[in-house]
Amino acid sequence: MASLMTRLLALPVRHAQQAVGSLGELWRTPFTSVMTVLVLGISLTLPAILHLFVKNAEQISQHWDSAAEITLFLELNGSDKTNQALVKRISLYPEVANVVYISADDALKGFRISSGFGEALDYLSDNPLPATILVTPTKRASQASAAQDLLEKLKQERGVAQGKLDLEWLTRLEAITDLLKEIVWSVALLLCLSVVLIIGNTIRLSILNQKDAIAVMKLVGATDGFIQRPFLYAGIWYGILGGCFAILAISGLAYYLSGAISAVTELYQTQFNLALLSAAEHLLLIGFAVVLGLFGSYLSVRRHIKEIEPSAD
């Protein structure tokens, strides 16, 4: 029992020693280690930047979706009392967030100011402009299909002559966002495969450089698990360092792009703050890099260490 407890207590100590030793081994080959970390970090940076781009695109699309409006043109012969009753009915719709009523007189006044044809409009005997209702859907009803369904319901209301909703830009925006997501997943898959291959090749070269030492360790009775452990920890260290480098690269690129984005938004007299990766996303990126590094090193050590056997001499 005491022997079992001693082994259990010594196990984390041995793991810690091998983890620190594998980090020291990376330090003894700085050029190879730095190049591997840089390649790993750059490979992770590209899909992460694309994810950041999609994240901001979704933020913009959500803002635009919430600003989508349905314009209802009312019948010319409708009275103001009838129109106000219609406004009340529409405001009770669960899909409607806000309703703005513009009377025919207000519409003519606005057109007179914006068009510059004030004197010409004085010659009109009747007001040719209809009363208008601007309907702002809720966030859920702002999507293209839901907004179209709401428009069809509103057009059935008594007193509505015509309804208009520009769905084309909403549909295009959703299609572009979906395309970007597919691109991110495709690029991420290819780069993850390259990361596994890079880590596996690096660990393979490290195993070959220590071939004689591994043979001696097997000769004195070391198990494959004991020999493999430092190389597995090396893959983990590559993942941690590569993930940290990717975070620094993403932050630097975001800072650089934020200045260009600010210059563009100022031209349109708007303000847009670039959404960065959250702390949870940073940890997820490092954890994903660790998994890739561990997987690549595992594939390499499982194959190459078994092939090394002590010579008969």
C-alpha positions, 0 to 999 in steps of 0.5 A: 500500500505504501509502495502504491502511494509512493508511486502515485505521488511520484507520478506528477513529479516525473511528469513535471520533470519531463515537461520542464526537460522537454522545454529545455530541449526546445531551448537547446535548439532555438532556431528550429524551435522558433521557426516551428513556433512561427509557422504554427502561429502564422497558420493559426493566425489566418483562420483566426483573422477570418473568424474575427472578420466574420464576427464583425460582419455579423455584428454589422449585419445584426445592426442593419437587420434591426434597422430594416423597415417596412413601408406601407403606403395607404389608400388615398381616400382613407381618413386620418381616423381610419389610418390611426386605427390601422396604426394601433392594430399594427402596433399590436403585432408581436413581430412589430417593434415600432410604428411611425405614422406619416400623414399625407400632409406631413409627407407633402411638407417633407417632399416640399423641403427635400425636393426644392419644388415648393413653388411648383407644388402650390399649383397642385389642386390635390395632394398626390402623396398617400399617408405612410406607415413605417414599421420596424420589425423586432430583431427576430422578425428582421431576418429576410424570410420573417420580414417577408412574411410580416410584409405579406400579413401587413398588406392584407390589412384594410386600408393598405394600398401597397407595401415595400421591403427591400429584401435583396440586400438582406438576402445578399448579406446573409449569403455573404456571411454564410459564404465567409463562414464556409471559407473560414472552416475550409481554411481552418481545416487545411491549416490545421492539417498543415500544423499537424504535419509540421509538428509531426515532422519536427518531432520526427527530426528530434527523435532521429537526433536522439536515436542512440539515446532512445536505443540505450534507454530501451536497453536499460528497460525504459518503457515506450511511454516513458520515452514518448512523454518528453516528445509529447510535452514538446508538442504541447509546448509548441502549441502553447507558444504558437497559440501565444504568438497567434494572439499577438499577431491577431492583436497587432493586425487588429490594431493596424486595421482599426486605424484604416477602419476608423478613417473609412467610417469617418468619411461616412460620418459613422462610428464602428468599433472593431470587435476583438477576440474575447478572453475565452476565445484567446484561451480556446485558440491556445487550447486548440493549438495545444491539441494540434501540437499534441496530436501531431507529436503523438502520431510521430512518436507512436510510429518512429519510437517503436521503430528504434530498437537496440542493436545486437552489437 
